[in-house]
């Protein structure tokens, strides 16, 4: 199971922004995905780490659970 920011429509984003304004709080929307970690070769891992460093973020290689 992996969680990440939700993909929301403009209407959904507006509803969240309206609630944020009403509450005076910032809200983050996460969704969960039923996936497994993917195996990487040493070279693939090197490429992923290089891009992570360049972007300043963490990347995770995954596959859907039913693609075992």
C-alpha positions in Angstrom: 0.0 0.0 0.0 1.3 3.4 -1.0 -0.1 6.8 -0.4 0.4 10.0 -2.4 -1.3 13.3 -3.1 -4.8 12.8 -4.5 -5.6 13.7 -8.1 -8.5 16.0 -7.8 -10.8 17.8 -10.2 -11.1 21.6 -10.2 -14.5 21.3 -8.4 -13.0 19.1 -5.7 -10.0 21.5 -5.2 -12.5 24.4 -4.9 -14.4 22.5 -2.1 -11.2 21.9 -0.3 -10.0 25.5 -0.6 -13.4 26.7 0.6 -13.1 24.5 3.7 -9.5 25.6 4.3 -10.7 29.2 4.2 -13.5 28.5 6.6 -11.3 26.6 9.0 -8.3 28.8 8.6 -6.2 25.7 8.2 -4.3 24.1 5.3 -5.5 20.6 4.3 -3.6 17.9 2.3 -5.5 15.3 0.3 -3.9 11.8 0.2 -5.1 8.7 -1.6 -3.9 5.1 -1.1 -2.9 2.7 -3.9 -2.6 -1.1 -3.7 0.8 -1.5 -5.2 4.1 -3.4 -4.5 7.6 -2.1 -4.7 9.3 -2.9 -8.0 12.8 -4.4 -8.1 15.4 -2.2 -9.8 18.8 -3.1 -11.3 21.8 -1.3 -9.9 21.8 0.9 -13.0 18.1 1.7 -12.7 18.6 2.5 -9.0 21.5 4.8 -9.9 19.3 6.7 -12.3 16.4 7.0 -9.9 18.8 8.3 -7.1 20.3 10.8 -9.5 16.9 12.2 -10.4 15.8 12.2 -6.8 18.8 14.3 -5.9 18.2 16.7 -8.9 14.5 17.2 -8.0 14.9 17.1 -4.2 12.2 14.5 -3.8 11.8 10.8 -3.1 10.8 8.4 -6.0 9.4 4.9 -5.5 9.2 2.3 -8.3 6.0 0.3 -8.0 3.8 -2.2 -9.9 0.2 -3.0 -9.5 -0.4 -6.0 -7.1 -2.0 -8.1 -9.8 1.1 -7.8 -12.1 3.2 -10.2 -10.0 
